[in-house]
Amino acid sequence: YDENCVDADPADNTDICYVDMSRAPASSRTSDGFSLFEGEEEGDSHCHGFAWDEDPSDESALFKGNNLFYVSFYDHLQQRGYVRNVPGAPMCGCVEQMAVVTRADCTEISTSETVEFSFNDQNDLSA
């Protein structure tokens, strides 16, 4: 942890276009305005999103917290040392609050669950 979580330069997977400050006034600490990033002036930047089904009973929705923890805390923070946000944008938030970028990685949980039911000699149900 002490070697990896050291504010590392990210693997560059995107270009940041701009930040609309009005989308996230708490993060930007201003109610309006834009930050424009032309060319490569933002430096190496890494953008990663999460996806889940709108059906709350779908496995991807049920385990979205696990997805958030794995990508943001384990993989990006502990393993890679990514610890900064785009200036004026939240470090984590809904897509409509985030900086406008050219692309982003995305992780969606894919899982299958199996439950087995059985009765014992006393007709007690167990799963």
C-alpha positions as CSV (number, residue, x, y, z in Angstrom):
1,Y,0.0,0.0,0.0
2,D,2.7,2.5,0.9
3,E,4.5,2.0,-2.4
4,N,1.4,1.9,-4.7
5,C,-0.8,4.6,-3.2
6,V,1.5,7.6,-3.9
7,D,-0.5,9.9,-6.2
8,A,0.7,8.1,-9.3
9,D,0.5,9.4,-12.8
10,P,-2.4,7.6,-14.4
11,A,-2.5,5.5,-17.5
12,D,-3.8,8.0,-20.1
13,N,-7.1,6.6,-21.4
14,T,-8.9,9.9,-22.3
15,D,-8.6,13.6,-23.1
16,I,-10.5,16.0,-20.9
17,C,-12.5,18.5,-23.0
18,Y,-14.1,20.7,-20.4
19,V,-15.7,21.0,-17.0
20,D,-19.1,22.7,-16.6
21,M,-18.9,24.1,-13.1
22,S,-22.7,24.5,-12.8
23,R,-23.1,20.7,-12.9
24,A,-21.3,20.2,-9.6
25,P,-21.2,23.4,-7.6
26,A,-20.1,21.7,-4.4
27,S,-17.0,20.2,-6.1
28,S,-16.2,23.4,-8.1
29,R,-17.1,25.8,-5.2
30,T,-18.7,28.0,-7.8
31,S,-22.2,28.2,-9.3
32,D,-21.2,28.8,-12.9
33,G,-18.4,28.8,-15.4
34,F,-16.2,26.4,-17.5
35,S,-12.7,25.0,-17.4
36,L,-11.5,24.3,-20.9
37,F,-8.7,21.8,-21.6
38,E,-7.2,22.2,-25.0
39,G,-4.8,19.8,-26.6
40,E,-3.0,17.8,-24.0
41,E,-2.7,20.6,-21.4
42,E,-4.6,18.4,-18.8
43,G,-1.7,15.8,-18.8
44,D,-2.3,12.1,-18.4
45,S,-5.8,11.5,-17.3
46,H,-7.7,8.3,-16.5
47,C,-11.5,8.1,-16.6
48,H,-13.5,5.1,-15.5
49,G,-17.3,4.6,-15.1
50,F,-19.7,2.1,-13.6
51,A,-22.8,0.6,-15.2
52,W,-25.7,-1.3,-13.7
53,D,-29.2,-2.3,-14.7
54,E,-32.2,-0.1,-13.9
55,D,-34.0,-3.2,-12.5
56,P,-33.1,-3.1,-8.8
57,S,-33.3,-6.9,-8.6
58,D,-30.7,-7.4,-11.3
59,E,-27.3,-8.7,-10.1
60,S,-25.5,-5.8,-11.5
61,A,-27.7,-3.4,-9.5
62,L,-27.5,-5.5,-6.4
63,F,-23.7,-5.6,-6.4
64,K,-23.0,-2.0,-7.7
65,G,-21.4,-1.1,-4.3
66,N,-19.0,-4.0,-4.8
67,N,-18.2,-2.7,-8.2
68,L,-17.6,0.8,-6.9
69,F,-15.4,-0.5,-4.1
70,Y,-13.3,-2.8,-6.4
71,V,-12.7,-0.2,-9.2
72,S,-12.3,3.0,-7.1
73,F,-10.7,1.8,-3.9
74,Y,-9.0,-1.4,-4.6
75,D,-7.9,-1.2,-8.2
76,H,-7.4,2.5,-8.8
77,L,-6.4,3.7,-5.3
78,Q,-4.6,0.9,-3.7
79,Q,-3.1,-0.9,-6.7
80,R,-2.4,2.1,-9.0
81,G,-2.3,5.1,-6.7
82,Y,-4.9,7.3,-8.6
83,V,-6.1,9.8,-6.1
84,R,-7.1,13.1,-7.8
85,N,-10.1,14.5,-9.5
86,V,-10.3,16.8,-12.5
87,P,-10.2,20.4,-11.1
88,G,-13.7,21.6,-10.7
89,A,-15.3,18.2,-11.1
90,P,-16.1,15.6,-8.4
91,M,-13.8,12.7,-8.0
92,C,-16.8,10.4,-8.1
93,G,-20.4,11.3,-9.2
94,C,-23.1,10.7,-11.7
95,V,-22.2,11.2,-15.4
96,E,-24.1,14.5,-15.6
97,Q,-21.8,16.0,-12.9
98,M,-18.5,14.8,-14.4
99,A,-16.1,16.4,-16.8
100,V,-16.7,16.0,-20.5
101,V,-14.2,13.5,-21.8
102,T,-13.4,11.8,-25.1
103,R,-13.8,8.3,-23.7
104,A,-14.0,6.3,-20.4
105,D,-13.4,2.8,-19.4
106,C,-16.5,1.1,-17.9
107,T,-17.0,-1.8,-15.6
108,E,-20.3,-3.7,-15.2
109,I,-20.7,-6.7,-12.9
110,S,-21.5,-9.9,-14.6
111,T,-22.5,-12.6,-12.2
112,S,-24.9,-15.5,-11.9
113,E,-26.3,-16.8,-8.6
114,T,-27.6,-20.2,-7.8
115,V,-29.7,-21.1,-4.8
116,E,-30.5,-24.6,-3.8
117,F,-33.5,-25.3,-1.5
118,S,-33.9,-28.5,0.5
119,F,-36.1,-30.0,3.2
120,N,-34.7,-32.0,6.1
121,D,-36.5,-34.9,7.9
122,Q,-38.4,-32.4,10.1
123,N,-39.7,-30.6,6.9
124,D,-37.6,-27.5,7.6
125,L,-36.7,-25.5,4.6
126,S,-33.1,-24.5,4.1
127,A,-31.4,-22.6,1.3
